[in-house]
Amino acid sequence: MVLLLIKYLKPLDEVERFLPEHRAFLDRLQREGKLLLSGRREPRTGGLILADVDSELEAMKIIVDDPFFTEKVADYEVIRFTPTRSHPNLAALLEGVAA
């Protein structure tokens, strides 16, 4: 599993120009079963994507398809982790994950 931290590099008005394409990108990830969670940061300086992928390489393949990346409006930090605890409502996230 990876957490992709997104940091905007451009002003919000420029980021918002690419928001429809970014949302379409997120919709595709969700259909593929890779997107577990996404949202914007508060204050609005970027966002995050929690993705069900096994490696940094697979995460990079996701990032290069994001219009925020291709249009150079955001930078990304990839954090790979193994979840070991969750709220009971999120227990399905831990299915199949070695503790």
Residue pairs with C-beta under 8 A, 6 or more apart in sequence:
1 36
1 50
1 51
1 52
1 53
1 80
1 81
1 82
1 83
1 93
1 97
2 50
2 51
2 53
2 56
2 58
2 59
2 78
2 79
2 80
2 81
3 48
3 49
3 50
3 51
3 78
3 79
3 81
4 48
4 49
4 50
4 51
4 59
4 62
4 63
4 76
4 77
4 78
4 79
5 46
5 48
5 76
5 77
5 79
6 41
6 46
6 47
6 48
6 49
6 68
6 74
6 75
6 76
7 45
7 46
7 74
7 75
7 76
7 77
8 15
8 44
8 45
8 46
8 73
8 74
9 72
9 73
9 74
9 75
10 72
10 73
10 74
12 44
14 73
15 68
15 73
15 74
18 67
18 68
18 71
18 73
21 67
22 66
22 67
22 68
25 65
25 66
25 67
26 35
26 38
26 49
28 65
29 35
29 49
29 51
29 62
33 52
34 51
34 52
34 53
34 62
35 49
35 50
35 51
35 52
36 50
36 51
36 52
36 93
37 48
37 49
37 50
38 47
38 48
38 49
38 50
39 47
39 48
40 46
40 47
41 47
41 48
46 74
49 62
51 59
51 62
53 59
53 62
55 80
56 78
56 80
59 78
59 80
60 78
63 69
63 76
63 78
64 70
66 74
68 74
69 76
82 97
82 98
82 99
83 93
83 94
83 97
84 94
84 97
84 99
85 94
86 93
86 94
